[in-house]
């Protein structure tokens, strides 16, 4: 059976956070911080920042479908490796891989507290996508 910490992280990334920014307050500690390295550079985000980005995402994407390849836990630290696929409002008939990401979350008081996340645009080559399919939950 999965731990409550793993379930918390999995639940957030599987939620429709882009349609329902209240998922942030449901899953994140009020003092949460996310340290995010992406292809656009580094961002340090608060809970308010996360709610804002979720709201903006909801304006651009018809839906976002996560595929989790790894979900690992060491004490109160949970690591997730995930690919997000999307259909955009501009092109609702085609699902495309959007991003690959790895995040490590410290859990405090039953909520996601400190996160260290790296992401990059998804490469849709078969070898790359296949590397994200090895499930290790």
C-alpha positions in Angstrom: 0.0 0.0 0.0 1.3 3.5 -0.9 2.3 5.9 1.9 0.2 9.0 2.6 3.2 11.1 1.5 3.5 9.4 -1.9 -0.3 9.5 -2.3 -0.3 13.3 -1.6 2.3 14.0 -4.3 0.7 11.6 -6.8 -2.7 13.1 -6.1 -1.5 16.7 -6.9 0.2 15.8 -10.2 -2.8 13.7 -11.2 -5.3 16.4 -10.3 -6.8 18.9 -12.6 -4.8 21.7 -10.9 -4.9 23.7 -14.2 -8.7 23.9 -14.0 -8.9 24.0 -10.2 -6.2 26.2 -8.6 -7.7 25.3 -5.2 -5.8 22.0 -5.6 -2.7 24.0 -4.6 -4.1 24.9 -1.1 -5.4 21.3 -0.7 -1.9 19.8 -1.4 0.6 22.4 -0.4 1.7 23.7 3.0 0.8 27.5 3.4 4.6 28.2 3.6 5.5 26.0 0.7 8.3 26.9 -1.7 9.1 25.5 -5.0 12.6 25.9 -6.5 12.1 25.2 -10.2 14.8 24.9 -12.8 13.4 24.9 -16.3 14.5 25.6 -19.9 13.4 29.2 -19.2 15.6 29.5 -16.1 15.2 29.4 -12.4 12.1 30.3 -10.5 11.4 30.4 -6.8 7.6 30.1 -6.2 5.3 30.5 -3.3 1.8 29.0 -2.9 0.3 32.2 -4.4 2.7 31.9 -7.4 1.6 28.3 -7.9 -2.1 29.3 -7.8 -1.4 32.0 -10.4 0.5 29.7 -12.8 -2.3 27.0 -12.5 -4.9 29.7 -13.4 -2.8 30.7 -16.4 -2.4 27.1 -17.5 -6.2 26.6 -17.5 -6.5 29.4 -20.1 -4.2 27.6 -22.5 -4.8 23.9 -22.3 -7.9 21.9 -23.1 -6.6 19.2 -20.8 -3.3 17.9 -19.3 -2.7 14.2 -18.9 0.1 13.1 -16.6 2.1 9.9 -17.0 4.1 9.1 -13.9 7.1 6.8 -14.5 8.6 6.9 -11.0 7.3 7.7 -7.6 9.8 7.0 -4.8 10.0 7.8 -1.1 12.7 8.1 1.4 11.3 9.1 4.8 9.5 12.4 4.4 10.9 13.0 0.9 9.0 12.0 -2.2 10.4 12.0 -5.8 8.2 11.9 -8.9 9.3 11.6 -12.5 6.5 12.5 -14.9 5.6 13.5 -18.5 2.7 15.7 -19.2 0.7 15.4 -22.4 -1.7 18.1 -23.5 -4.3 19.2 -26.0 -4.2 22.9 -26.5 -7.2 25.1 -27.1 -5.8 26.0 -30.5 -5.4 22.3 -31.4 -7.9 20.2 -29.5 -7.7 17.2 -31.8 -4.0 16.4 -31.2 -2.4 15.2 -28.0 1.2 16.2 -27.7 3.9 15.6 -25.1 4.4 19.0 -23.3 7.1 18.5 -20.6 9.2 16.0 -18.8 9.9 16.8 -15.1 11.4 15.4 -12.0 10.4 16.9 -8.6 11.6 16.1 -5.1 9.2 17.1 -2.3 9.7 17.4 1.4 6.4 16.7 3.2 5.6 18.6 6.4 2.4 18.5 8.4 0.8 16.2 5.7 1.4 18.8 2.9 4.0 19.4 0.2 6.4 21.9 1.8 9.7 22.3 -0.1 10.0 21.3 -3.7 13.0 21.0 -6.0 11.8 20.6 -9.6 13.5 20.4 -13.0 11.6 20.4 -16.2 12.3 20.6 -19.9 10.2 20.6 -23.0 9.2 17.0 -24.0 11.0 15.4 -26.8 8.5 13.3 -28.7 11.1 10.9 -30.2 10.1 7.2 -29.5 13.3 6.5 -27.5 12.8 9.5 -25.3 9.2 8.8 -24.6 9.9 5.1 -24.0 12.4 6.0 -21.3 9.6 7.6 -19.3 7.4 4.5 -19.4 9.2 2.3 -16.8 6.8 2.4 -13.9 8.4 2.3 -10.5 5.7 3.2 -8.0 
